[in-house]
Amino acid sequence: MSLNTYLFFDGNCREAFELYRSVFGGEYQTLQTFGDGPPDMNVAEEEKDLVMHVSLPVGAGVLMGSDSISTFGPPPLQGTNFAISIDGESREHCDEVFAKLSEGGAVTMPMQETFWGAYFGSWTDRFGIGWMISYQLPHE
């Protein structure tokens, strides 16, 4: 299991990650825009080039991020625009961690299979900390 940092931006994720890449070096593992997502996400035309997900390996960890879009609610607030991301070991492990850490908090996305091939969930714990957990599903 590993813990990584996930950052949320208000339209400048790509610019921020270009800076981070220039400082830490390396290449992106993933860089997807909202335009790359499925049509049922209903992304506004002017938001399709915003970053849906980017991941940049840094040392033994991964720095990840995304932009916020209007269909997902208000833009993130500086100072609270992050979450801790957990790489789950199995679906069962994800369910257990999710249940324990989300108790008394607020679930933002229940555990579910996603279009990007992961079993994923997100929440804010009872202390106000944002969390995500993801298990990459085996390719069939």
N, C-alpha and C positions, 0 to 999 in steps of 0.2 A: 504494500500500500504506500502511496506517496501523497503528500499535500502540496498543492501548487496555488499560485495566486491568480485570480481572475479579475480583470479590471473592466469597468464600464465607462463608456465615453458618450459625449453628446455631439457626435458627428466628426470628431477628430481622432478616432482610433488609429486610422492608417498613418497619420502624421506622427502620433505618439510612438507607434511601433517602429516606424522608420528611424526615429531617434534611438529607441532602445536597441534596435539591431545595429546601428552605427556604433553604439557604446559597447555592447556585449558580443558582437559578431554573430556568425552563424547564419543559417537560412531558416525561413519559416517551415514548420512541419505542415501547417495548414493556413490558407488564407482564402476565405469564402466571403462573398458579398450576399446581401439579402436577395439580390437578383438570382443567385444560384439556388435559392430555396424553392420548395414546391409552390405552385400557383395558389393553393388554398391558404397561404400565409397572408394574402391580400396586402402586399407591400405597395405603398404609393410609388409611382414612377420615379419621383425625385429622391427616394430613399433606397432605390435598388443598388446603387454603387457603394452604399455604406457597408462597413464590415460587420458581417454576421458572426464570424469567428476567425480568430487568428491565434496561432500558437508558435512561440519562439523558445526553443530549448536554451536554457541558461544554466550552465553547470549541470548539476544532477537534477535540476527541476525544470519546470516549463512555466513561462510567463504567458498568460492567455488574456484575450480581451475581445470586446465587441462594442459596437455603437448601439445606442438606444434608438428605437424608431417609434413613431407616433402611435401605432397600434399596440405597443407594449406598455403604454402609460407615460407618465411624465418623465422628463430626462433625469438622469442620475444627479445626485448632489455631490459636489466635491467634498472629499473627506469621508464619505460613506459609499463611494462608488467602487467597491471591491467585494469579492467573496472568496472564501477558501474553497478550493476545488479538491475533491478526493477521487483518486483512481481506485474504484472498488475492485475487489478480488473475485467477486461472483455476484449474481443477482441476489442471492440470499444475504451476502455480506452487505450489499447496498441497502436492502430492505431493513436489516437490523440497525445499521448506522442511522439511516433516515428516521426510523421510528424513535430511536433514543434521542437523537439530537433535535428533532422537530417537536418533541413533546413540550407543550406550553408555548410554542412559537407560532409562526405563521407560514404555512406551506404556500409556495408560489407556483410550483409545478409538481404534482404527485409523481411518484415513480412510474415510468412508462417507457415503452419502446419508442424510439424517435426515428425520424426519416434519415438521420445521419448514421444509423446503425448502432446506436448505443441504448442501454437501459439507463435512464437519467431521471433525476429529481433535484429540486432546489427548494430552499426554505430559509427563513430567518429564525435563529434560535431565540429562546426566551431572554437572552442577554442582548439582542439586537445585532448579532453577527450573521452575515449572509454566508450560506453554505451551498455547495453543489456536490453531487456524487454521480459518477458515471462509470459504467462497465461496458466496454466495447464488446458487442455481441459477436459470436463466431460467425464467420462467413459460411453460408450454406451452399 
